[in-house]
Amino acid sequence: MGSLPVIAEFCRRLDIRGTIDRACPVRDVAIATHGQVIEALVANRLTSPQPLCHVEDWAREWAVAEVFGVEPDALNDDRVGRALDAMAPALAGIVGSVGVNAIAGFGIDTSRIHWDMTSISLFGDYDRAEAGFAEPSYGHPKDRRVDLKQIQAGLGVTSDGGIPIFHRAFDGRAGEINQVVGAMESLRKMCTPRRFLLVGDTKLVSYGNVASMTRAGMTFIAPASKAYVDADALRAANAMVLRDVDYVAQRDAAKATADRGRYRVGEDTWAMPAAKSDKGEAIKLRRVFVWSSADADAAAKARAKKLERAREDLGALARGLGSRHYPSAEKVTARLTVIASKRRVGAYLRATVGTDASAKPTLEWHFDQAAIDHEAATDGWYCLLTNLGPAEADAGEVLIRYKGQEVVERRYGNFKGPIAVAPIFLKNNRRIEALLTVICLALLIFCLVERQVRRAIAPELTMTGFPGRPKARPTGRLIFEALSRLVLIPARATGPPVVPAPPLLARRILGRLEVDPTTTR
């Protein structure tokens, strides 16, 4: 039985079945509604992710009939496909309704939302994409499977518990920067009337996006790309009046104070000019310059490593002058070009190639220390852009709020980890987009369960009893692993189904979630 009772209870609280059945009704004679099938698919993703052709077999091995009231025969691959087909045209309304139910039902704070996009690789050609749904195409996949087509997914995640209240599918070739306004408008409808802060990466920032957010009364924080804040501006930040920020990265929490990363900030104002294609006035923004000791150390180490490797390559070249590999100055020059590019030292490699009296090539080289120092002046620096006023957040608070962006990256880790989003193969892009919603609904429950357990044990941060971990912060993965040991003894002629007493840890988690594992549908 595993975590099926918890999943079923959270599906009920979110009204997933009812929302889908109202949007996609079926005939009264149907064995199972579309909502029932989709709930079973959500449960499948959270317990034992299977290809859709194997969902029926999974349902026979698990207590799906007892917990969800859906017989395994109703989950054959044809019925699953028809449920995805029926659901696809109504995805926007379903996603919005379930998101609103999550916000209202679980009291989620939506004052700050983090936005990001990722890619999902697909097996198959998909040469005939159905209009109106995300179109698979080749792009720049995050998993580097450039041989596969992809679609893209965007997530809107709250800072309160990292809850993915909104998601949307995009074409495989869609530019991230062009999707921000549509996502913002959808989030505004869900969060109305609350004004929220939107946090994102560099793709959030363009004149059109910033102008749209400003007109809508929205606030944002995002790092500036090189197009807006170049290296010279970062170097100039060294002359600013800086102050320390009382912030400790999660990776440093267990370290001694002296070993933790340090952050310093300074700020100024900047007028963002309108693009040539846009008609409008410059938009006044704050620039918060951030220096991170951890980033500075990493940059210095990376530079030292590439310089050392370049020295080795250059030494080998010098020893081989006049050999069959480098018999001429032209060959030496060509090799220098390769070394400079491969080791990324062209900015500070100074070399002179010539020939001696015997026509043997010669080489003199050195690294320009002034150029190295010029580059090192930007180590550890980056810039955040925001339209938050100083009264709403000082420079240090802007950094702290931006640092919450890791929550959306963590959710993508869950998305492709415990929920096992691997390269997908389905009949058409209509079903792909619907399956993406199934996966995101599973992620929503995964995150809500984690949040509810943590809130129930607060102010404590850890729980005991997890296998191999005497004391651990309860994550969704650990919670679902602990619940996986629940079993159900099927009904017999002499009596109803029986749920044996859960193990102690599972019993404690069920109590925190207020779920009775003996309740079935």
C-alpha positions as CSV (number, residue, x, y, z in Angstrom):
1,M,0.0,0.0,0.0
2,G,2.9,2.3,0.7
3,S,2.0,6.0,0.6
4,L,-1.3,5.5,-1.3
5,P,-3.5,6.6,1.7
6,V,-1.5,9.9,2.0
7,I,-1.7,10.5,-1.7
8,A,-5.4,9.8,-1.8
9,E,-6.1,12.1,1.1
10,F,-4.1,15.0,-0.5
11,C,-5.8,14.4,-3.8
12,R,-9.1,14.8,-1.9
13,R,-8.0,18.0,-0.2
14,L,-6.9,19.5,-3.5
15,D,-10.1,18.2,-5.2
16,I,-8.1,16.8,-8.1
17,R,-10.8,14.3,-9.1
18,G,-13.6,16.7,-8.9
19,T,-11.8,19.5,-10.8
20,I,-11.0,17.1,-13.7
21,D,-14.4,15.5,-13.8
22,R,-16.1,18.9,-13.9
23,A,-13.8,20.0,-16.7
24,C,-13.8,16.6,-18.6
25,P,-17.1,14.8,-17.9
26,V,-17.7,11.2,-19.0
27,R,-20.8,9.2,-19.6
28,D,-22.6,7.7,-16.6
29,V,-21.9,4.2,-17.8
30,A,-18.1,4.7,-17.7
31,I,-16.2,2.3,-15.4
32,A,-14.0,5.1,-14.2
33,T,-14.0,8.8,-14.6
34,H,-11.1,10.8,-16.1
35,G,-10.5,12.2,-12.6
36,Q,-10.2,8.8,-11.1
37,V,-7.7,7.7,-13.8
38,I,-5.6,10.8,-13.4
39,E,-5.5,10.4,-9.6
40,A,-4.2,6.9,-10.1
41,L,-1.5,8.2,-12.5
42,V,-0.5,10.8,-9.9
43,A,-0.2,8.0,-7.3
44,N,1.8,5.9,-9.7
45,R,4.4,8.7,-10.2
46,L,4.8,9.0,-6.4
47,T,5.1,5.3,-5.6
48,S,6.5,3.4,-8.5
49,P,6.9,5.4,-11.7
50,Q,6.1,3.2,-14.7
51,P,5.7,3.6,-18.4
52,L,2.0,4.1,-19.1
53,C,1.7,0.7,-20.7
54,H,2.6,-0.8,-17.3
55,V,0.3,1.2,-15.1
56,E,-2.3,-1.6,-15.1
57,D,0.3,-4.1,-13.8
58,W,1.3,-1.7,-11.1
59,A,-2.3,-1.3,-10.0
60,R,-2.7,-5.1,-9.6
61,E,0.3,-5.2,-7.3
62,W,-0.7,-2.2,-5.2
63,A,-3.8,-1.5,-3.2
64,V,-5.1,0.9,-5.9
65,A,-8.6,-0.6,-6.0
66,E,-9.0,-0.5,-2.2
67,V,-7.6,3.1,-1.7
68,F,-8.8,4.9,-4.8
69,G,-11.8,2.7,-5.8
70,V,-10.4,2.1,-9.3
71,E,-10.0,-1.4,-10.6
72,P,-6.8,-2.2,-12.4
73,D,-8.7,-3.1,-15.6
74,A,-9.7,0.6,-15.9
75,L,-6.0,1.6,-16.1
76,N,-5.0,-0.1,-19.3
77,D,-2.8,1.9,-21.6
78,D,-5.8,2.7,-24.0
79,R,-7.9,4.1,-21.1
80,V,-5.0,6.1,-19.7
81,G,-4.3,7.6,-23.1
82,R,-8.0,8.6,-23.5
83,A,-7.9,10.3,-20.1
84,L,-4.8,12.3,-21.1
85,D,-6.5,13.2,-24.4
86,A,-9.6,14.4,-22.6
87,M,-7.7,16.4,-20.1
88,A,-5.4,18.2,-22.5
89,P,-7.7,21.0,-23.7
90,A,-8.7,21.9,-20.2
91,L,-5.2,22.0,-18.6
92,A,-5.1,25.8,-18.0
93,G,-8.3,25.6,-15.9
94,I,-7.3,22.5,-14.1
95,V,-3.8,23.8,-13.1
96,G,-5.3,27.1,-12.0
97,S,-8.1,25.5,-9.9
98,V,-5.8,23.0,-8.2
99,G,-3.3,25.7,-7.5
100,V,-6.0,27.9,-5.9
101,N,-7.2,24.9,-3.9
102,A,-3.6,24.4,-2.6
103,I,-3.2,28.0,-1.6
104,A,-6.5,28.2,0.2
105,G,-6.6,24.7,1.6
106,F,-3.1,24.7,3.0
107,G,-2.7,28.4,3.8
108,I,0.3,28.9,1.5
109,D,1.9,32.4,1.6
110,T,2.2,33.6,-2.0
111,S,3.9,36.9,-1.4
112,R,7.1,35.6,-3.1
113,I,7.2,33.3,-6.0
114,H,10.2,31.9,-7.8
115,W,10.1,31.2,-11.5
116,D,12.3,29.0,-13.7
117,M,12.1,26.7,-16.7
118,T,13.7,23.4,-17.6
119,S,13.7,21.0,-20.5
120,I,12.3,17.5,-20.8
121,S,13.8,15.2,-23.4
122,L,11.5,13.1,-25.6
123,F,12.0,9.8,-27.5
124,G,10.4,9.9,-31.0
125,D,10.3,12.2,-34.0
126,Y,6.9,14.0,-33.4
127,D,7.0,15.3,-36.9
128,R,3.3,16.0,-36.9
129,A,2.7,18.1,-33.8
130,E,-0.9,18.9,-32.9
131,A,-1.6,22.6,-32.9
132,G,-2.5,24.3,-29.6
133,F,-0.1,22.1,-27.5
134,A,3.6,22.3,-26.8
135,E,5.5,21.5,-29.9
136,P,8.5,19.1,-29.5
137,S,11.7,20.4,-31.2
138,Y,15.5,20.3,-30.9
139,G,17.0,22.9,-28.6
140,H,19.5,23.2,-25.8
141,P,18.4,20.5,-23.3
142,K,19.6,20.7,-19.7
143,D,20.4,17.0,-19.8
144,R,22.6,17.6,-22.9
145,R,20.7,15.0,-24.9
146,V,21.0,17.1,-28.1
147,D,20.1,14.0,-30.1
148,L,16.5,14.1,-28.7
149,K,13.7,16.6,-29.2
150,Q,12.4,18.4,-26.1
151,I,9.6,20.4,-24.6
152,Q,10.1,22.9,-21.8
153,A,8.3,23.3,-18.5
154,G,8.1,26.3,-16.3
155,L,7.4,26.2,-12.6
156,G,6.2,28.9,-10.2
157,V,7.2,27.9,-6.7
158,T,6.4,29.7,-3.5
159,S,9.0,30.6,-0.9
160,D,6.7,29.2,1.7
161,G,7.6,25.5,1.7
162,G,8.7,25.5,-2.0
163,I,5.2,24.6,-3.3
164,P,4.9,24.4,-7.1
165,I,1.5,26.1,-7.3
166,F,1.7,26.8,-11.1
167,H,3.3,25.1,-14.1
168,R,3.1,25.4,-17.9
169,A,4.5,23.5,-20.9
170,F,6.2,25.4,-23.7
171,D,7.5,24.5,-27.2
172,G,11.0,23.0,-27.3
173,R,12.4,26.0,-29.0
174,A,10.6,28.6,-27.0
175,G,12.8,31.4,-25.6
176,E,12.6,31.6,-21.8
177,I,12.7,35.4,-21.8
178,N,9.4,35.5,-23.8
179,Q,7.4,33.4,-21.4
180,V,7.7,35.6,-18.3
181,V,4.7,37.9,-18.9
182,G,2.2,35.1,-19.6
183,A,3.4,33.2,-16.5
184,M,3.1,36.4,-14.4
185,E,-0.5,37.0,-15.6
186,S,-1.5,33.5,-14.7
187,L,0.1,33.7,-11.3
188,R,-1.7,37.0,-10.6
189,K,-5.0,35.4,-11.3
190,M,-4.2,32.6,-8.8
191,C,-2.8,35.0,-6.1
192,T,-5.4,37.8,-6.5
193,P,-5.6,40.2,-4.8
194,R,-2.2,39.7,-3.2
195,R,0.7,41.5,-4.8
196,F,3.7,39.2,-5.0
197,L,7.4,39.4,-5.6
198,L,8.6,37.4,-8.6
199,V,12.1,36.1,-8.4
200,G,13.9,34.5,-11.4
201,D,17.2,34.1,-13.3
202,T,18.7,36.3,-16.0
203,K,16.0,35.3,-18.4
204,L,13.5,37.3,-16.4
205,V,15.1,40.6,-17.4
206,S,14.2,42.3,-20.6
207,Y,12.8,45.8,-21.2
208,G,9.4,44.3,-22.2
209,N,9.2,42.1,-19.2
210,V,10.3,44.8,-16.8
211,A,7.8,47.3,-18.3
212,S,5.0,44.7,-18.1
213,M,5.7,44.0,-14.4
214,T,6.0,47.7,-13.6
215,R,2.6,48.5,-15.3
216,A,1.0,45.6,-13.4
217,G,2.4,46.9,-10.1
218,M,4.6,43.8,-9.7
219,T,8.0,43.6,-8.0
220,F,10.9,41.4,-9.1
221,I,14.4,40.4,-8.4
222,A,16.7,38.8,-10.9
223,P,20.5,38.7,-11.7
224,A,21.6,41.0,-14.5
225,S,23.2,39.5,-17.6
226,K,26.3,40.8,-19.2
227,A,24.1,42.7,-21.6
228,Y,23.0,45.0,-18.8
229,V,25.9,44.9,-16.3
230,D,29.3,44.3,-17.9
231,A,32.6,43.4,-16.4
232,D,33.7,47.0,-16.1
233,A,30.6,47.7,-13.9
234,L,31.4,44.8,-11.7
235,R,35.0,46.0,-11.3
236,A,33.8,49.4,-10.4
237,A,31.8,47.9,-7.6
238,N,35.0,47.4,-5.6
239,A,35.0,51.1,-5.0
240,M,31.5,51.2,-3.5
241,V,30.7,51.5,0.1
242,L,29.9,47.9,1.0
243,R,28.3,46.3,4.0
244,D,28.3,42.7,5.3
245,V,25.1,40.7,5.0
246,D,24.0,38.4,7.8
247,Y,23.2,35.4,5.6
248,V,24.5,31.8,5.8
249,A,24.1,29.5,2.8
250,Q,22.5,26.2,3.6
251,R,25.6,24.4,2.5
252,D,27.6,26.3,5.2
253,A,25.2,25.9,8.1
254,A,27.2,23.1,9.7
255,K,30.6,24.8,9.2
256,A,32.5,26.8,11.7
257,T,31.9,30.5,11.5
258,A,35.3,31.2,10.0
259,D,34.8,28.7,7.2
260,R,31.4,30.0,6.1
261,G,31.0,32.0,2.9
262,R,30.7,35.8,3.4
263,Y,28.6,38.3,1.5
264,R,28.9,42.0,1.0
265,V,26.6,44.3,-0.9
266,G,26.5,47.8,-2.3
267,E,23.9,49.5,-4.5
268,D,23.2,52.3,-6.9
269,T,20.4,53.2,-9.3
270,W,20.3,52.6,-13.1
271,A,17.9,53.6,-15.9
272,M,17.1,50.6,-18.1
273,P,16.9,51.9,-21.7
274,A,14.2,50.9,-24.0
275,A,15.1,48.4,-26.7
276,K,15.1,49.6,-30.3
277,S,12.0,47.6,-30.9
278,D,10.2,49.0,-27.9
279,K,8.7,52.4,-27.5
280,G,8.9,53.7,-24.0
281,E,10.9,55.6,-21.5
282,A,13.8,54.3,-19.5
283,I,12.8,52.4,-16.4
284,K,14.6,53.3,-13.1
285,L,15.8,50.2,-11.2
286,R,18.1,49.5,-8.3
287,R,21.3,47.6,-8.9
288,V,22.5,45.6,-5.9
289,F,26.1,44.5,-6.4
290,V,27.0,41.4,-4.4
291,W,30.4,40.0,-3.5
292,S,30.6,36.4,-2.4
293,S,33.7,35.0,-0.8
294,A,32.8,31.5,-1.9
295,D,32.3,32.6,-5.6
296,A,35.6,34.6,-5.4
297,D,37.5,31.6,-4.1
298,A,36.0,29.3,-6.7
299,A,36.9,31.7,-9.5
300,A,40.5,32.1,-8.3
301,K,40.9,28.3,-8.1
302,A,39.4,27.8,-11.5
303,R,41.8,30.4,-13.0
304,A,44.8,28.8,-11.3
305,K,43.9,25.4,-12.6
306,K,43.4,26.6,-16.2
307,L,46.7,28.5,-16.1
308,E,48.5,25.5,-14.8
309,R,47.1,23.3,-17.6
310,A,48.0,25.9,-20.1
311,R,51.6,26.0,-18.8
312,E,51.8,22.3,-19.2
313,D,50.6,22.5,-22.8
314,L,52.9,25.4,-23.6
315,G,55.8,23.6,-22.1
316,A,55.1,20.6,-24.2
317,L,54.9,22.8,-27.3
318,A,58.2,24.5,-26.5
319,R,59.9,21.1,-26.1
320,G,58.6,20.0,-29.4
321,L,59.7,23.0,-31.5
322,G,61.3,21.8,-34.8
323,S,59.9,18.3,-34.4
324,R,57.7,16.6,-37.0
325,H,54.7,17.9,-35.2
326,Y,55.8,21.6,-35.1
327,P,58.3,22.0,-38.0
328,S,57.3,25.5,-38.8
329,A,56.2,28.8,-37.3
330,E,52.7,28.4,-38.8
331,K,52.2,25.0,-37.0
332,V,53.3,26.6,-33.7
333,T,51.0,29.5,-34.2
334,A,48.1,27.1,-34.9
335,R,48.9,25.1,-31.8
336,L,49.0,28.3,-29.7
337,T,45.5,29.2,-31.0
338,V,44.2,25.8,-29.9
339,I,45.8,26.1,-26.4
340,A,44.4,29.6,-25.9
341,S,40.9,28.5,-26.9
342,K,40.9,25.1,-25.1
343,R,42.3,26.5,-21.8
344,R,40.5,29.8,-22.1
345,V,43.7,31.8,-21.5
346,G,43.6,34.0,-24.6
347,A,42.9,37.1,-22.6
348,Y,46.3,37.0,-20.9
349,L,48.5,34.8,-23.0
350,R,51.3,36.8,-24.7
351,A,53.4,34.8,-27.2
352,T,55.9,35.6,-30.0
353,V,56.6,33.0,-32.7
354,G,59.6,33.3,-35.0
355,T,62.4,31.3,-36.6
356,D,66.2,31.1,-35.9
357,A,69.1,31.1,-38.4
358,S,68.4,27.4,-39.1
359,A,64.7,28.0,-39.9
360,K,63.7,26.2,-36.7
361,P,60.7,27.8,-35.1
362,T,61.1,29.7,-31.8
363,L,58.6,30.6,-29.1
364,E,58.6,33.1,-26.3
365,W,55.5,33.3,-24.1
366,H,54.2,34.6,-20.7
367,F,51.0,35.4,-19.0
368,D,50.2,39.1,-18.6
369,Q,49.8,39.6,-14.9
370,A,48.0,43.0,-15.4
371,A,45.4,41.2,-17.5
372,I,45.0,38.5,-14.9
373,D,44.6,41.1,-12.2
374,H,42.1,42.9,-14.4
375,E,40.0,39.8,-14.6
376,A,40.4,38.9,-11.0
377,A,38.8,42.2,-10.0
378,T,35.5,40.8,-11.0
379,D,35.9,37.5,-9.0
380,G,33.0,36.9,-6.7
381,W,30.9,39.7,-8.1
382,Y,27.4,39.7,-9.6
383,C,24.6,42.2,-9.8
384,L,20.9,41.9,-8.9
385,L,18.3,44.1,-10.6
386,T,15.0,45.0,-8.7
387,N,12.2,47.5,-8.7
388,L,11.7,47.0,-4.9
389,G,12.1,50.3,-3.1
390,P,14.6,50.8,-0.4
391,A,11.8,51.0,2.1
392,E,10.5,47.6,1.1
393,A,13.9,45.9,1.2
394,D,17.4,47.1,1.8
395,A,20.3,45.8,-0.3
396,G,21.0,42.9,2.1
397,E,17.3,41.9,2.1
398,V,17.2,41.9,-1.7
399,L,20.1,39.4,-1.7
400,I,18.4,37.2,1.0
401,R,15.2,37.1,-1.0
402,Y,17.0,36.3,-4.2
403,K,18.8,33.4,-2.5
404,G,15.5,31.7,-2.1
405,Q,15.7,30.9,-5.8
406,E,17.4,27.6,-5.0
407,V,14.0,26.3,-4.0
408,V,12.8,26.1,-7.6
409,E,16.1,24.3,-8.6
410,R,15.5,21.9,-5.7
411,R,12.0,21.2,-7.0
412,Y,13.3,20.4,-10.5
413,G,15.7,18.0,-8.7
414,N,12.6,16.3,-7.2
415,F,10.9,16.5,-10.6
416,K,13.6,14.5,-12.3
417,G,14.6,12.5,-9.2
418,P,12.0,10.8,-6.9
419,I,9.2,11.4,-9.4
420,A,11.5,10.0,-12.2
421,V,10.9,12.2,-15.2
422,A,13.1,10.5,-17.7
423,P,13.0,10.9,-21.5
424,I,9.3,10.5,-22.5
425,F,7.7,8.6,-25.3
426,L,4.0,9.1,-26.0
427,K,1.7,9.0,-29.0
428,N,1.5,12.7,-29.6
429,N,2.3,16.1,-28.1
430,R,-1.3,16.5,-26.7
431,R,-0.6,13.6,-24.4
432,I,2.8,14.8,-23.5
433,E,1.5,18.1,-22.2
434,A,-1.2,16.3,-20.2
435,L,1.3,13.9,-18.7
436,L,3.4,16.9,-17.7
437,T,0.5,18.1,-15.7
438,V,0.1,14.7,-14.1
439,I,3.8,14.8,-13.1
440,C,3.5,18.4,-11.7
441,L,0.4,17.4,-9.7
442,A,2.5,14.6,-8.2
443,L,5.2,17.1,-7.5
444,L,2.7,19.4,-5.8
445,I,1.6,16.6,-3.4
446,F,5.2,15.6,-2.8
447,C,6.0,19.1,-1.7
448,L,2.8,19.7,0.3
449,V,3.5,16.5,2.3
450,E,7.0,17.7,3.1
451,R,5.7,21.1,4.1
452,Q,3.0,19.7,6.3
453,V,5.3,17.4,8.2
454,R,7.8,20.2,8.8
455,R,5.1,22.6,10.0
456,A,3.8,19.9,12.3
457,I,7.1,19.3,14.0
458,A,8.1,23.0,14.2
459,P,10.0,24.6,15.9
460,E,12.0,21.3,15.7
461,L,13.8,21.0,12.4
462,T,14.6,17.3,12.5
463,M,13.0,13.9,13.2
464,T,14.4,10.6,14.4
465,G,13.9,7.1,13.1
466,F,14.8,7.5,9.4
467,P,16.9,4.4,8.3
468,G,20.6,5.2,8.4
469,R,20.0,8.7,9.8
470,P,19.7,9.0,13.5
471,K,18.4,12.5,13.1
472,A,17.4,14.1,9.8
473,R,15.4,17.0,8.4
474,P,12.3,15.4,6.9
475,T,12.4,15.7,3.1
476,G,9.7,14.5,0.7
477,R,12.0,11.7,-0.3
478,L,12.6,10.5,3.2
479,I,8.9,10.8,4.1
480,F,7.7,8.7,1.1
481,E,10.4,6.1,1.7
482,A,9.2,5.8,5.4
483,L,5.6,5.4,4.2
484,S,6.6,2.7,1.6
485,R,6.5,0.0,4.3
486,L,2.7,0.3,4.7
487,V,0.8,-2.9,3.6
488,L,-2.8,-4.0,3.1
489,I,-4.1,-7.5,3.4
490,P,-6.8,-7.9,0.8
491,A,-10.4,-8.8,1.6
492,R,-11.3,-12.4,1.9
493,A,-14.6,-14.3,2.1
494,T,-14.4,-14.2,5.8
495,G,-13.7,-10.4,6.3
496,P,-12.8,-7.0,4.8
497,P,-9.3,-5.8,3.9
498,V,-7.0,-5.3,6.9
499,V,-4.2,-2.7,7.4
500,P,-1.7,-4.0,9.9
501,A,-0.3,-1.5,12.4
502,P,2.2,0.8,10.6
503,P,5.8,0.9,11.8
504,L,6.5,3.6,14.4
505,L,8.0,6.2,12.1
506,A,5.2,5.8,9.5
507,R,2.7,6.1,12.3
508,R,4.2,9.3,13.5
509,I,4.3,10.7,10.0
510,L,0.6,9.7,9.4
511,G,-0.3,11.4,12.6
512,R,1.4,14.7,11.6
513,L,-0.4,14.5,8.2
514,E,-3.7,13.7,9.9
515,V,-4.2,10.7,7.6
516,D,-6.0,7.5,8.6
517,P,-4.5,4.7,6.5
518,T,-7.6,2.5,7.1
519,T,-9.9,4.9,5.2
520,T,-10.5,3.8,1.7
521,R,-12.7,4.9,-1.2
